[in-house]
Amino acid sequence: MEKEIVVKKKKTKVSPQDRIISIITYAVFAAFAFICIYPFYYIFINTISANDLSDKGKILFYPIGIHFTNYLDALNIPGLLQAAKISVGRTLIGTALTVLTAGFMGYMFTRETVWKRKFWYRFVILTMYFNAGIIPWYITMNNLHLTNNFWGYVLPVLVSPFYIILTKTYVESIPRELQDAAEIDGAGTLKIFWKIILPLIKPILATVAIFAAVGQWNSFQDTLLLVTESRLYTLQFILYQYINQASSLAALVGSGSSGADMSQIMATAQTATSVRMTVTIIVVTPILLVYPFFQKFFVKGIMIGAVKG
C-alpha cells in the first residue's frame, strides 16, 4: 500500500512591525480606492436624488428622494438616438482603423528592408512637435471635403505618432528569429504581419485601442468646428447643447409659487446640476463597461513559450 504523505503547513509568525506595515498599506490602498470611486458614486447618487437638494449640494453620501426622471428626460432629447449612432460608429470604426494603422506602421518601421525607413519614421515623429493651429487645420479639412462628412471624425486621427512609437517598441521586443523562420518558409511581409506579428502584439494593441476609443468617444470639438448638419452631431455635442439649455432653464424653475405640489415639481424638475450629472454618467458609462474586456490583455503573457530552445 502506498504511504500517504501528509504535508503539514507551518504557520509563519508575523511580527508586530509587519502587522503595522500591513495595516498602513491596506489603509493607504483603501483611501486611494475611495478617492477613485467616490467621484463616480457622488455623481450617480446626485442623478437619482431630488434635483432641488442636489442643486443645493446637500447630497453627499446617500441619495434622498430617489427618482429616475433625469434619465428618462435625457432619453427624450431630440436627435439623441442618431447622435448615439454617430458616436458609436466613429468610436468603433475610428478605433479599429487607428489600431490597424499603428500596428502595421509600427511593424514596418522595424524592418530594415523598408526604403528610407529611418527617414520616414523621423518624419512621422516630427509631426508630434509641430501644430499649424485650428485655422490652417480647418482650411485643410475643408479642401479635403471632410467638413459635414463622417470621415472627418476618422481620417485625421488615423495615423498617430504616439501609438506608432508604442507599437514599434513592442514589436522590437519580439524575437527576430520568428520573422526569419517565416521568411525562410516563403512568407511575405503581409503574411508575417497577419500570422505572426499581429497575434503577438495584442497587449499593446489593446492599450492603443483603449486610448483611441476614449479619445473618439469623448471628442466633440471636431463636431463643433467641422459639422453644421444635425445628422452628424455626436452624442457629446448633443448633450453639450442640452446642458447649455438647462442652465437657462434652471433660472425659470424657482420663479413659481410655493406649496406641496410645487415642492414635488421642484424635486424632479431639471436643473443645470442634475443635467450635468446625468450627462456625465451617460457619457462615462460605456467606456467603463468596455474597459474590463481589454484589461486581460495587459497582464496576459502571451509571449511566454513563443520561442523554445
Buried (B, 14 or more C-beta within 10 A) or exposed (E): EEEEEEEEEEEEEEEEEEEEEEEEEEEEEEEEEEEEEEEBEEBBBBBBBBBBBBBEEEBEEEBBBEBEBBBEBBEEBEBBEBBBEBBBBBBEBBBBBBBBBBBBBBBBBBEEEBEEBEEBBEEBBEEEEEEEEEEEBBEEBEEEEBBEBBBBBBBBBEBBBEBBBBBBEBBEEBEEEBBEBBBEEEBEBEEBBEEBBBEBBBBBBBBBBBBBBBBBBBBBEBBEEBBEEEEBBBBBBBBBBBBEEBBEBBEEBEEEEEEEEBEEBBBBBBBBBBBBBBBBBBBBEBBEEBEEEBEEBEEEEEBEEBEEE
